[in-house]
């Protein structure tokens, strides 16, 4: 989420494991990425691959997903929420 993705990323974005393992149960999501490899127009068409909105993305931030206020008190730099 909100990552700079370089041109070295294949337009598919993801590579299947071996055979069709996990393709029906995975959850891969992208939100607001930038850079030459960030276009999602040619991404895989798997059922569990999603381009999510800001509301959905906020569920996966350090603050919400990890209840992450403890991360900062440990001395590890972190972004608690989304940048934009």
PyMOL Python script that loads the backbone (N, CA, C, O; Angstrom):
from pymol import cmd

cmd.read_pdbstr("""\
ATOM      1  N   UNK A   1       0.838  -1.168   0.000  1.00  0.00           N
ATOM      2  CA  UNK A   1       0.000   0.000   0.000  1.00  0.00           C
ATOM      3  C   UNK A   1       0.885   1.234   0.000  1.00  0.00           C
ATOM      4  O   UNK A   1       1.868   1.320   0.737  1.00  0.00           O
ATOM      5  N   UNK A   2       0.511   2.191  -0.850  1.00  0.00           N
ATOM      6  CA  UNK A   2       1.233   3.458  -0.946  1.00  0.00           C
ATOM      7  C   UNK A   2       2.735   3.254  -1.105  1.00  0.00           C
ATOM      8  O   UNK A   2       3.540   3.918  -0.451  1.00  0.00           O
ATOM      9  N   UNK A   3       3.096   2.326  -1.981  1.00  0.00           N
ATOM     10  CA  UNK A   3       4.510   2.013  -2.226  1.00  0.00           C
ATOM     11  C   UNK A   3       4.950   2.510  -3.593  1.00  0.00           C
ATOM     12  O   UNK A   3       4.141   2.618  -4.515  1.00  0.00           O
ATOM     13  N   UNK A   4       6.228   2.808  -3.716  1.00  0.00           N
ATOM     14  CA  UNK A   4       6.847   3.133  -5.003  1.00  0.00           C
ATOM     15  C   UNK A   4       7.246   1.807  -5.632  1.00  0.00           C
ATOM     16  O   UNK A   4       8.068   1.077  -5.080  1.00  0.00           O
ATOM     17  N   UNK A   5       6.664   1.493  -6.790  1.00  0.00           N
ATOM     18  CA  UNK A   5       6.922   0.214  -7.445  1.00  0.00           C
ATOM     19  C   UNK A   5       7.686   0.476  -8.739  1.00  0.00           C
ATOM     20  O   UNK A   5       7.197   1.174  -9.627  1.00  0.00           O
ATOM     21  N   UNK A   6       8.867  -0.078  -8.837  1.00  0.00           N
ATOM     22  CA  UNK A   6       9.746   0.149  -9.979  1.00  0.00           C
ATOM     23  C   UNK A   6       9.329  -0.605 -11.226  1.00  0.00           C
ATOM     24  O   UNK A   6       8.445  -1.461 -11.193  1.00  0.00           O
ATOM     25  N   UNK A   7       9.985  -0.270 -12.323  1.00  0.00           N
ATOM     26  CA  UNK A   7       9.663  -0.867 -13.623  1.00  0.00           C
ATOM     27  C   UNK A   7      10.047  -2.334 -13.712  1.00  0.00           C
ATOM     28  O   UNK A   7       9.618  -3.029 -14.633  1.00  0.00           O
ATOM     29  N   UNK A   8      10.840  -2.813 -12.777  1.00  0.00           N
ATOM     30  CA  UNK A   8      11.241  -4.219 -12.793  1.00  0.00           C
ATOM     31  C   UNK A   8      10.092  -5.149 -12.390  1.00  0.00           C
ATOM     32  O   UNK A   8      10.208  -6.364 -12.546  1.00  0.00           O
ATOM     33  N   UNK A   9       8.999  -4.607 -11.880  1.00  0.00           N
ATOM     34  CA  UNK A   9       7.833  -5.428 -11.537  1.00  0.00           C
ATOM     35  C   UNK A   9       7.065  -5.743 -12.813  1.00  0.00           C
ATOM     36  O   UNK A   9       6.682  -4.839 -13.556  1.00  0.00           O
ATOM     37  N   UNK A  10       6.844  -7.018 -13.061  1.00  0.00           N
ATOM     38  CA  UNK A  10       6.088  -7.460 -14.233  1.00  0.00           C
ATOM     39  C   UNK A  10       4.658  -6.932 -14.136  1.00  0.00           C
ATOM     40  O   UNK A  10       4.109  -6.864 -13.036  1.00  0.00           O
ATOM     41  N   UNK A  11       4.036  -6.553 -15.267  1.00  0.00           N
ATOM     42  CA  UNK A  11       2.671  -6.038 -15.228  1.00  0.00           C
ATOM     43  C   UNK A  11       1.661  -6.965 -14.538  1.00  0.00           C
ATOM     44  O   UNK A  11       0.676  -6.491 -13.973  1.00  0.00           O
ATOM     45  N   UNK A  12       1.898  -8.286 -14.581  1.00  0.00           N
ATOM     46  CA  UNK A  12       1.004  -9.210 -13.865  1.00  0.00           C
ATOM     47  C   UNK A  12       1.009  -8.913 -12.369  1.00  0.00           C
ATOM     48  O   UNK A  12       0.005  -9.117 -11.687  1.00  0.00           O
ATOM     49  N   UNK A  13       2.125  -8.436 -11.868  1.00  0.00           N
ATOM     50  CA  UNK A  13       2.244  -8.072 -10.468  1.00  0.00           C
ATOM     51  C   UNK A  13       2.526  -9.218  -9.525  1.00  0.00           C
ATOM     52  O   UNK A  13       3.185  -9.025  -8.504  1.00  0.00           O
ATOM     53  N   UNK A  14       2.053 -10.383  -9.835  1.00  0.00           N
ATOM     54  CA  UNK A  14       2.158 -11.532  -8.942  1.00  0.00           C
ATOM     55  C   UNK A  14       2.459 -12.778  -9.748  1.00  0.00           C
ATOM     56  O   UNK A  14       2.068 -12.872 -10.912  1.00  0.00           O
ATOM     57  N   UNK A  15       3.135 -13.717  -9.161  1.00  0.00           N
ATOM     58  CA  UNK A  15       3.441 -14.995  -9.799  1.00  0.00           C
ATOM     59  C   UNK A  15       2.799 -16.097  -8.974  1.00  0.00           C
ATOM     60  O   UNK A  15       2.939 -16.113  -7.751  1.00  0.00           O
ATOM     61  N   UNK A  16       2.095 -17.020  -9.625  1.00  0.00           N
ATOM     62  CA  UNK A  16       1.497 -18.110  -8.843  1.00  0.00           C
ATOM     63  C   UNK A  16       2.575 -18.985  -8.219  1.00  0.00           C
ATOM     64  O   UNK A  16       3.692 -19.073  -8.729  1.00  0.00           O
ATOM     65  N   UNK A  17       2.232 -19.622  -7.123  1.00  0.00           N
ATOM     66  CA  UNK A  17       3.145 -20.565  -6.512  1.00  0.00           C
ATOM     67  C   UNK A  17       3.261 -21.737  -7.462  1.00  0.00           C
ATOM     68  O   UNK A  17       3.351 -21.507  -8.668  1.00  0.00           O
ATOM     69  N   UNK A  18       3.264 -22.915  -7.025  1.00  0.00           N
ATOM     70  CA  UNK A  18       3.357 -24.070  -7.912  1.00  0.00           C
ATOM     71  C   UNK A  18       1.950 -24.517  -8.300  1.00  0.00           C
ATOM     72  O   UNK A  18       1.117 -24.788  -7.436  1.00  0.00           O
ATOM     73  N   UNK A  19       1.693 -24.592  -9.609  1.00  0.00           N
ATOM     74  CA  UNK A  19       0.359 -24.972 -10.070  1.00  0.00           C
ATOM     75  C   UNK A  19      -0.664 -23.925  -9.669  1.00  0.00           C
ATOM     76  O   UNK A  19      -0.404 -22.727  -9.777  1.00  0.00           O
ATOM     77  N   UNK A  20      -1.832 -24.373  -9.204  1.00  0.00           N
ATOM     78  CA  UNK A  20      -2.866 -23.421  -8.812  1.00  0.00           C
ATOM     79  C   UNK A  20      -3.021 -23.325  -7.290  1.00  0.00           C
ATOM     80  O   UNK A  20      -4.056 -22.890  -6.787  1.00  0.00           O
ATOM     81  N   UNK A  21      -1.975 -23.739  -6.566  1.00  0.00           N
ATOM     82  CA  UNK A  21      -1.995 -23.689  -5.107  1.00  0.00           C
ATOM     83  C   UNK A  21      -2.377 -22.296  -4.608  1.00  0.00           C
ATOM     84  O   UNK A  21      -1.756 -21.307  -4.995  1.00  0.00           O
ATOM     85  N   UNK A  22      -3.370 -22.216  -3.772  1.00  0.00           N
ATOM     86  CA  UNK A  22      -3.810 -21.002  -3.068  1.00  0.00           C
ATOM     87  C   UNK A  22      -4.495 -19.957  -3.943  1.00  0.00           C
ATOM     88  O   UNK A  22      -4.905 -18.918  -3.426  1.00  0.00           O
ATOM     89  N   UNK A  23      -4.634 -20.187  -5.232  1.00  0.00           N
ATOM     90  CA  UNK A  23      -5.225 -19.155  -6.084  1.00  0.00           C
ATOM     91  C   UNK A  23      -6.677 -18.854  -5.725  1.00  0.00           C
ATOM     92  O   UNK A  23      -7.151 -17.747  -5.983  1.00  0.00           O
ATOM     93  N   UNK A  24      -7.386 -19.798  -5.144  1.00  0.00           N
ATOM     94  CA  UNK A  24      -8.779 -19.567  -4.768  1.00  0.00           C
ATOM     95  C   UNK A  24      -8.944 -19.088  -3.332  1.00  0.00           C
ATOM     96  O   UNK A  24     -10.054 -18.751  -2.921  1.00  0.00           O
ATOM     97  N   UNK A  25      -7.867 -19.052  -2.565  1.00  0.00           N
ATOM     98  CA  UNK A  25      -7.975 -18.654  -1.160  1.00  0.00           C
ATOM     99  C   UNK A  25      -7.097 -17.465  -0.774  1.00  0.00           C
ATOM    100  O   UNK A  25      -7.227 -16.958   0.340  1.00  0.00           O
ATOM    101  N   UNK A  26      -6.219 -17.011  -1.645  1.00  0.00           N
ATOM    102  CA  UNK A  26      -5.321 -15.905  -1.306  1.00  0.00           C
ATOM    103  C   UNK A  26      -6.062 -14.578  -1.228  1.00  0.00           C
ATOM    104  O   UNK A  26      -7.168 -14.435  -1.750  1.00  0.00           O
ATOM    105  N   UNK A  27      -5.442 -13.623  -0.575  1.00  0.00           N
ATOM    106  CA  UNK A  27      -5.914 -12.240  -0.576  1.00  0.00           C
ATOM    107  C   UNK A  27      -4.699 -11.348  -0.773  1.00  0.00           C
ATOM    108  O   UNK A  27      -3.878 -11.195   0.131  1.00  0.00           O
ATOM    109  N   UNK A  28      -4.589 -10.762  -1.955  1.00  0.00           N
ATOM    110  CA  UNK A  28      -3.547  -9.791  -2.270  1.00  0.00           C
ATOM    111  C   UNK A  28      -4.266  -8.489  -2.588  1.00  0.00           C
ATOM    112  O   UNK A  28      -5.221  -8.482  -3.365  1.00  0.00           O
ATOM    113  N   UNK A  29      -3.825  -7.402  -2.003  1.00  0.00           N
ATOM    114  CA  UNK A  29      -4.480  -6.119  -2.234  1.00  0.00           C
ATOM    115  C   UNK A  29      -3.445  -5.044  -2.528  1.00  0.00           C
ATOM    116  O   UNK A  29      -2.323  -5.080  -2.023  1.00  0.00           O
ATOM    117  N   UNK A  30      -3.846  -4.092  -3.351  1.00  0.00           N
ATOM    118  CA  UNK A  30      -2.999  -2.942  -3.651  1.00  0.00           C
ATOM    119  C   UNK A  30      -3.816  -1.676  -3.431  1.00  0.00           C
ATOM    120  O   UNK A  30      -5.015  -1.623  -3.703  1.00  0.00           O
ATOM    121  N   UNK A  31      -3.124  -0.661  -2.930  1.00  0.00           N
ATOM    122  CA  UNK A  31      -3.776   0.631  -2.719  1.00  0.00           C
ATOM    123  C   UNK A  31      -2.796   1.763  -2.985  1.00  0.00           C
ATOM    124  O   UNK A  31      -1.744   1.848  -2.351  1.00  0.00           O
ATOM    125  N   UNK A  32      -3.144   2.619  -3.914  1.00  0.00           N
ATOM    126  CA  UNK A  32      -2.483   3.903  -4.120  1.00  0.00           C
ATOM    127  C   UNK A  32      -0.968   3.810  -4.301  1.00  0.00           C
ATOM    128  O   UNK A  32      -0.227   4.655  -3.799  1.00  0.00           O
ATOM    129  N   UNK A  33      -0.513   2.786  -5.016  1.00  0.00           N
ATOM    130  CA  UNK A  33       0.915   2.680  -5.312  1.00  0.00           C
ATOM    131  C   UNK A  33       1.284   3.640  -6.430  1.00  0.00           C
ATOM    132  O   UNK A  33       0.424   4.056  -7.207  1.00  0.00           O
ATOM    133  N   UNK A  34       2.557   3.991  -6.512  1.00  0.00           N
ATOM    134  CA  UNK A  34       3.046   4.892  -7.549  1.00  0.00           C
ATOM    135  C   UNK A  34       4.266   4.272  -8.223  1.00  0.00           C
ATOM    136  O   UNK A  34       4.808   3.269  -7.761  1.00  0.00           O
ATOM    137  N   UNK A  35       4.681   4.888  -9.320  1.00  0.00           N
ATOM    138  CA  UNK A  35       5.882   4.444 -10.016  1.00  0.00           C
ATOM    139  C   UNK A  35       5.561   3.657 -11.273  1.00  0.00           C
ATOM    140  O   UNK A  35       4.403   3.331 -11.534  1.00  0.00           O
ATOM    141  N   UNK A  36       6.599   3.351 -12.054  1.00  0.00           N
ATOM    142  CA  UNK A  36       6.411   2.707 -13.350  1.00  0.00           C
ATOM    143  C   UNK A  36       5.814   1.298 -13.281  1.00  0.00           C
ATOM    144  O   UNK A  36       5.242   0.839 -14.270  1.00  0.00           O
ATOM    145  N   UNK A  37       5.926   0.613 -12.172  1.00  0.00           N
ATOM    146  CA  UNK A  37       5.354  -0.730 -12.048  1.00  0.00           C
ATOM    147  C   UNK A  37       4.034  -0.768 -11.306  1.00  0.00           C
ATOM    148  O   UNK A  37       3.538  -1.847 -10.981  1.00  0.00           O
ATOM    149  N   UNK A  38       3.454   0.400 -11.032  1.00  0.00           N
ATOM    150  CA  UNK A  38       2.265   0.471 -10.178  1.00  0.00           C
ATOM    151  C   UNK A  38       0.937   0.277 -10.899  1.00  0.00           C
ATOM    152  O   UNK A  38      -0.084   0.055 -10.247  1.00  0.00           O
ATOM    153  N   UNK A  39       0.926   0.354 -12.214  1.00  0.00           N
ATOM    154  CA  UNK A  39      -0.344   0.204 -12.928  1.00  0.00           C
ATOM    155  C   UNK A  39      -0.948  -1.168 -12.653  1.00  0.00           C
ATOM    156  O   UNK A  39      -0.264  -2.185 -12.762  1.00  0.00           O
ATOM    157  N   UNK A  40      -2.217  -1.195 -12.300  1.00  0.00           N
ATOM    158  CA  UNK A  40      -2.900  -2.457 -12.015  1.00  0.00           C
ATOM    159  C   UNK A  40      -3.723  -2.952 -13.204  1.00  0.00           C
ATOM    160  O   UNK A  40      -4.410  -3.967 -13.094  1.00  0.00           O
ATOM    161  N   UNK A  41      -3.664  -2.257 -14.327  1.00  0.00           N
ATOM    162  CA  UNK A  41      -4.512  -2.606 -15.472  1.00  0.00           C
ATOM    163  C   UNK A  41      -4.224  -3.984 -16.054  1.00  0.00           C
ATOM    164  O   UNK A  41      -5.117  -4.588 -16.649  1.00  0.00           O
ATOM    165  N   UNK A  42      -3.014  -4.497 -15.904  1.00  0.00           N
ATOM    166  CA  UNK A  42      -2.670  -5.818 -16.460  1.00  0.00           C
ATOM    167  C   UNK A  42      -2.385  -6.845 -15.364  1.00  0.00           C
ATOM    168  O   UNK A  42      -1.773  -7.881 -15.625  1.00  0.00           O
ATOM    169  N   UNK A  43      -2.827  -6.559 -14.142  1.00  0.00           N
ATOM    170  CA  UNK A  43      -2.568  -7.478 -13.037  1.00  0.00           C
ATOM    171  C   UNK A  43      -3.308  -8.800 -13.238  1.00  0.00           C
ATOM    172  O   UNK A  43      -4.199  -8.915 -14.080  1.00  0.00           O
ATOM    173  N   UNK A  44      -2.917  -9.781 -12.450  1.00  0.00           N
ATOM    174  CA  UNK A  44      -3.547 -11.099 -12.484  1.00  0.00           C
ATOM    175  C   UNK A  44      -5.050 -10.963 -12.252  1.00  0.00           C
ATOM    176  O   UNK A  44      -5.508  -9.982 -11.666  1.00  0.00           O
ATOM    177  N   UNK A  45      -5.802 -11.941 -12.710  1.00  0.00           N
ATOM    178  CA  UNK A  45      -7.267 -11.918 -12.579  1.00  0.00           C
ATOM    179  C   UNK A  45      -7.744 -12.961 -11.571  1.00  0.00           C
ATOM    180  O   UNK A  45      -8.804 -13.559 -11.753  1.00  0.00           O
ATOM    181  N   UNK A  46      -6.981 -13.177 -10.530  1.00  0.00           N
ATOM    182  CA  UNK A  46      -7.331 -14.162  -9.514  1.00  0.00           C
ATOM    183  C   UNK A  46      -8.466 -13.636  -8.644  1.00  0.00           C
ATOM    184  O   UNK A  46      -8.568 -12.428  -8.432  1.00  0.00           O
ATOM    185  N   UNK A  47      -9.320 -14.522  -8.138  1.00  0.00           N
ATOM    186  CA  UNK A  47     -10.447 -14.078  -7.302  1.00  0.00           C
ATOM    187  C   UNK A  47     -10.020 -13.285  -6.064  1.00  0.00           C
ATOM    188  O   UNK A  47     -10.742 -12.383  -5.638  1.00  0.00           O
ATOM    189  N   UNK A  48      -8.876 -13.599  -5.486  1.00  0.00           N
ATOM    190  CA  UNK A  48      -8.441 -12.942  -4.258  1.00  0.00           C
ATOM    191  C   UNK A  48      -7.568 -11.725  -4.451  1.00  0.00           C
ATOM    192  O   UNK A  48      -7.103 -11.147  -3.469  1.00  0.00           O
ATOM    193  N   UNK A  49      -7.327 -11.311  -5.697  1.00  0.00           N
ATOM    194  CA  UNK A  49      -6.540 -10.105  -5.944  1.00  0.00           C
ATOM    195  C   UNK A  49      -7.488  -8.919  -6.037  1.00  0.00           C
ATOM    196  O   UNK A  49      -8.474  -8.971  -6.772  1.00  0.00           O
ATOM    197  N   UNK A  50      -7.203  -7.860  -5.306  1.00  0.00           N
ATOM    198  CA  UNK A  50      -8.079  -6.686  -5.265  1.00  0.00           C
ATOM    199  C   UNK A  50      -7.273  -5.393  -5.320  1.00  0.00           C
ATOM    200  O   UNK A  50      -6.159  -5.309  -4.802  1.00  0.00           O
ATOM    201  N   UNK A  51      -7.857  -4.403  -5.951  1.00  0.00           N
ATOM    202  CA  UNK A  51      -7.408  -3.024  -5.798  1.00  0.00           C
ATOM    203  C   UNK A  51      -8.417  -2.427  -4.823  1.00  0.00           C
ATOM    204  O   UNK A  51      -9.610  -2.357  -5.119  1.00  0.00           O
ATOM    205  N   UNK A  52      -7.938  -2.001  -3.675  1.00  0.00           N
ATOM    206  CA  UNK A  52      -8.845  -1.581  -2.616  1.00  0.00           C
ATOM    207  C   UNK A  52      -8.898  -0.064  -2.473  1.00  0.00           C
ATOM    208  O   UNK A  52      -8.017   0.652  -2.949  1.00  0.00           O
ATOM    209  N   UNK A  53      -9.947   0.406  -1.810  1.00  0.00           N
ATOM    210  CA  UNK A  53     -10.104   1.843  -1.586  1.00  0.00           C
ATOM    211  C   UNK A  53      -9.473   2.236  -0.243  1.00  0.00           C
ATOM    212  O   UNK A  53      -8.991   1.384   0.503  1.00  0.00           O
ATOM    213  N   UNK A  54      -9.485   3.512   0.041  1.00  0.00           N
ATOM    214  CA  UNK A  54      -8.833   4.034   1.242  1.00  0.00           C
ATOM    215  C   UNK A  54      -9.433   3.444   2.515  1.00  0.00           C
ATOM    216  O   UNK A  54      -8.706   3.109   3.451  1.00  0.00           O
ATOM    217  N   UNK A  55     -10.746   3.317   2.550  1.00  0.00           N
ATOM    218  CA  UNK A  55     -11.403   2.765   3.741  1.00  0.00           C
ATOM    219  C   UNK A  55     -10.933   1.337   4.020  1.00  0.00           C
ATOM    220  O   UNK A  55     -10.633   0.988   5.162  1.00  0.00           O
ATOM    221  N   UNK A  56     -10.870   0.520   2.976  1.00  0.00           N
ATOM    222  CA  UNK A  56     -10.409  -0.865   3.134  1.00  0.00           C
ATOM    223  C   UNK A  56      -8.921  -0.894   3.497  1.00  0.00           C
ATOM    224  O   UNK A  56      -8.506  -1.665   4.363  1.00  0.00           O
ATOM    225  N   UNK A  57      -8.123  -0.057   2.836  1.00  0.00           N
ATOM    226  CA  UNK A  57      -6.679  -0.024   3.101  1.00  0.00           C
ATOM    227  C   UNK A  57      -6.380   0.360   4.546  1.00  0.00           C
ATOM    228  O   UNK A  57      -5.421  -0.138   5.134  1.00  0.00           O
ATOM    229  N   UNK A  58      -7.185   1.233   5.115  1.00  0.00           N
ATOM    230  CA  UNK A  58      -6.929   1.674   6.490  1.00  0.00           C
ATOM    231  C   UNK A  58      -7.025   0.522   7.489  1.00  0.00           C
ATOM    232  O   UNK A  58      -6.467   0.612   8.583  1.00  0.00           O
ATOM    233  N   UNK A  59      -7.713  -0.542   7.137  1.00  0.00           N
ATOM    234  CA  UNK A  59      -7.807  -1.717   8.014  1.00  0.00           C
ATOM    235  C   UNK A  59      -6.462  -2.439   8.147  1.00  0.00           C
ATOM    236  O   UNK A  59      -6.253  -3.194   9.096  1.00  0.00           O
ATOM    237  N   UNK A  60      -5.553  -2.206   7.195  1.00  0.00           N
ATOM    238  CA  UNK A  60      -4.268  -2.911   7.162  1.00  0.00           C
ATOM    239  C   UNK A  60      -3.089  -2.032   7.566  1.00  0.00           C
ATOM    240  O   UNK A  60      -1.939  -2.403   7.332  1.00  0.00           O
ATOM    241  N   UNK A  61      -3.350  -0.896   8.158  1.00  0.00           N
ATOM    242  CA  UNK A  61      -2.270  -0.029   8.633  1.00  0.00           C
ATOM    243  C   UNK A  61      -1.690  -0.579   9.936  1.00  0.00           C
ATOM    244  O   UNK A  61      -2.292  -1.434  10.586  1.00  0.00           O
ATOM    245  N   UNK A  62      -0.527  -0.080  10.298  1.00  0.00           N
ATOM    246  CA  UNK A  62       0.111  -0.505  11.544  1.00  0.00           C
ATOM    247  C   UNK A  62      -0.830  -0.257  12.729  1.00  0.00           C
ATOM    248  O   UNK A  62      -0.973  -1.115  13.600  1.00  0.00           O
ATOM    249  N   UNK A  63      -1.460   0.900  12.758  1.00  0.00           N
ATOM    250  CA  UNK A  63      -2.329   1.248  13.885  1.00  0.00           C
ATOM    251  C   UNK A  63      -3.507   0.293  14.017  1.00  0.00           C
ATOM    252  O   UNK A  63      -3.837  -0.130  15.125  1.00  0.00           O
ATOM    253  N   UNK A  64      -4.139  -0.051  12.910  1.00  0.00           N
ATOM    254  CA  UNK A  64      -5.332  -0.901  12.979  1.00  0.00           C
ATOM    255  C   UNK A  64      -5.019  -2.388  12.972  1.00  0.00           C
ATOM    256  O   UNK A  64      -5.543  -3.134  13.800  1.00  0.00           O
ATOM    257  N   UNK A  65      -4.184  -2.822  12.063  1.00  0.00           N
ATOM    258  CA  UNK A  65      -3.931  -4.256  11.899  1.00  0.00           C
ATOM    259  C   UNK A  65      -3.079  -4.825  13.028  1.00  0.00           C
ATOM    260  O   UNK A  65      -3.338  -5.926  13.514  1.00  0.00           O
ATOM    261  N   UNK A  66      -2.071  -4.077  13.440  1.00  0.00           N
ATOM    262  CA  UNK A  66      -1.161  -4.539  14.499  1.00  0.00           C
ATOM    263  C   UNK A  66      -1.455  -3.905  15.856  1.00  0.00           C
ATOM    264  O   UNK A  66      -0.770  -4.182  16.841  1.00  0.00           O
ATOM    265  N   UNK A  67      -2.485  -3.048  15.898  1.00  0.00           N
ATOM    266  CA  UNK A  67      -2.714  -2.261  17.122  1.00  0.00           C
ATOM    267  C   UNK A  67      -1.376  -1.659  17.535  1.00  0.00           C
ATOM    268  O   UNK A  67      -0.911  -1.818  18.664  1.00  0.00           O
ATOM    269  N   UNK A  68      -0.774  -0.955  16.562  1.00  0.00           N
ATOM    270  CA  UNK A  68       0.648  -0.666  16.557  1.00  0.00           C
ATOM    271  C   UNK A  68       1.201   0.483  17.335  1.00  0.00           C
ATOM    272  O   UNK A  68       2.345   0.862  17.083  1.00  0.00           O
ATOM    273  N   UNK A  69       0.484   1.075  18.265  1.00  0.00           N
ATOM    274  CA  UNK A  69       1.120   2.148  19.031  1.00  0.00           C
ATOM    275  C   UNK A  69       2.330   1.635  19.796  1.00  0.00           C
ATOM    276  O   UNK A  69       3.240   2.406  20.098  1.00  0.00           O
ATOM    277  N   UNK A  70       2.355   0.361  20.110  1.00  0.00           N
ATOM    278  CA  UNK A  70       3.495  -0.248  20.805  1.00  0.00           C
ATOM    279  C   UNK A  70       4.753  -0.238  19.941  1.00  0.00           C
ATOM    280  O   UNK A  70       5.864  -0.255  20.471  1.00  0.00           O
ATOM    281  N   UNK A  71       4.593  -0.212  18.612  1.00  0.00           N
ATOM    282  CA  UNK A  71       5.756  -0.248  17.724  1.00  0.00           C
ATOM    283  C   UNK A  71       6.620   0.987  17.955  1.00  0.00           C
ATOM    284  O   UNK A  71       7.840   0.879  18.076  1.00  0.00           O
ATOM    285  N   UNK A  72       6.005   2.139  18.014  1.00  0.00           N
ATOM    286  CA  UNK A  72       6.766   3.375  18.221  1.00  0.00           C
ATOM    287  C   UNK A  72       7.454   3.390  19.582  1.00  0.00           C
ATOM    288  O   UNK A  72       8.580   3.875  19.691  1.00  0.00           O
ATOM    289  N   UNK A  73       6.811   2.877  20.608  1.00  0.00           N
ATOM    290  CA  UNK A  73       7.440   2.870  21.932  1.00  0.00           C
ATOM    291  C   UNK A  73       8.620   1.912  21.996  1.00  0.00           C
ATOM    292  O   UNK A  73       9.450   2.011  22.900  1.00  0.00           O
ATOM    293  N   UNK A  74       8.703   0.982  21.040  1.00  0.00           N
ATOM    294  CA  UNK A  74       9.843   0.054  20.998  1.00  0.00           C
ATOM    295  C   UNK A  74      11.067   0.682  20.337  1.00  0.00           C
ATOM    296  O   UNK A  74      12.157   0.109  20.356  1.00  0.00           O
ATOM    297  N   UNK A  75      10.877   1.870  19.751  1.00  0.00           N
ATOM    298  CA  UNK A  75      11.982   2.550  19.095  1.00  0.00           C
ATOM    299  C   UNK A  75      12.081   2.279  17.603  1.00  0.00           C
ATOM    300  O   UNK A  75      12.972   2.805  16.935  1.00  0.00           O
ATOM    301  N   UNK A  76      11.179   1.468  17.074  1.00  0.00           N
ATOM    302  CA  UNK A  76      11.167   1.168  15.643  1.00  0.00           C
ATOM    303  C   UNK A  76      10.348   2.242  14.933  1.00  0.00           C
ATOM    304  O   UNK A  76       9.175   2.431  15.259  1.00  0.00           O
ATOM    305  N   UNK A  77      10.942   2.953  13.967  1.00  0.00           N
ATOM    306  CA  UNK A  77      10.175   3.960  13.241  1.00  0.00           C
ATOM    307  C   UNK A  77       9.045   3.291  12.457  1.00  0.00           C
ATOM    308  O   UNK A  77       9.241   2.242  11.843  1.00  0.00           O
ATOM    309  N   UNK A  78       7.881   3.898  12.483  1.00  0.00           N
ATOM    310  CA  UNK A  78       6.759   3.339  11.726  1.00  0.00           C
ATOM    311  C   UNK A  78       5.772   4.433  11.361  1.00  0.00           C
ATOM    312  O   UNK A  78       5.689   5.470  12.019  1.00  0.00           O
ATOM    313  N   UNK A  79       5.038   4.178  10.312  1.00  0.00           N
ATOM    314  CA  UNK A  79       3.930   5.033   9.892  1.00  0.00           C
ATOM    315  C   UNK A  79       2.668   4.339  10.392  1.00  0.00           C
ATOM    316  O   UNK A  79       2.355   3.234   9.948  1.00  0.00           O
ATOM    317  N   UNK A  80       1.953   4.961  11.296  1.00  0.00           N
ATOM    318  CA  UNK A  80       0.788   4.323  11.910  1.00  0.00           C
ATOM    319  C   UNK A  80      -0.399   4.199  10.963  1.00  0.00           C
ATOM    320  O   UNK A  80      -1.137   3.215  11.013  1.00  0.00           O
ATOM    321  N   UNK A  81      -0.581   5.187  10.107  1.00  0.00           N
ATOM    322  CA  UNK A  81      -1.718   5.187   9.186  1.00  0.00           C
ATOM    323  C   UNK A  81      -1.252   5.320   7.754  1.00  0.00           C
ATOM    324  O   UNK A  81      -0.074   5.137   7.446  1.00  0.00           O
ATOM    325  N   UNK A  82      -2.184   5.638   6.894  1.00  0.00           N
ATOM    326  CA  UNK A  82      -1.868   5.863   5.485  1.00  0.00           C
ATOM    327  C   UNK A  82      -1.210   7.232   5.319  1.00  0.00           C
ATOM    328  O   UNK A  82      -1.430   8.134   6.127  1.00  0.00           O
ATOM    329  N   UNK A  83      -0.415   7.380   4.283  1.00  0.00           N
ATOM    330  CA  UNK A  83       0.206   8.671   3.997  1.00  0.00           C
ATOM    331  C   UNK A  83      -0.807   9.640   3.407  1.00  0.00           C
ATOM    332  O   UNK A  83      -0.849  10.812   3.781  1.00  0.00           O
ATOM    333  N   UNK A  84      -1.622   9.145   2.484  1.00  0.00           N
ATOM    334  CA  UNK A  84      -2.610   9.997   1.798  1.00  0.00           C
ATOM    335  C   UNK A  84      -3.989   9.409   1.911  1.00  0.00           C
ATOM    336  O   UNK A  84      -4.949   9.983   1.397  1.00  0.00           O
TER     337      UNK A  84
END
""", "prot")
cmd.dss("prot")
cmd.show_as("cartoon", "prot")
cmd.util.cbc("prot")
cmd.orient("prot")
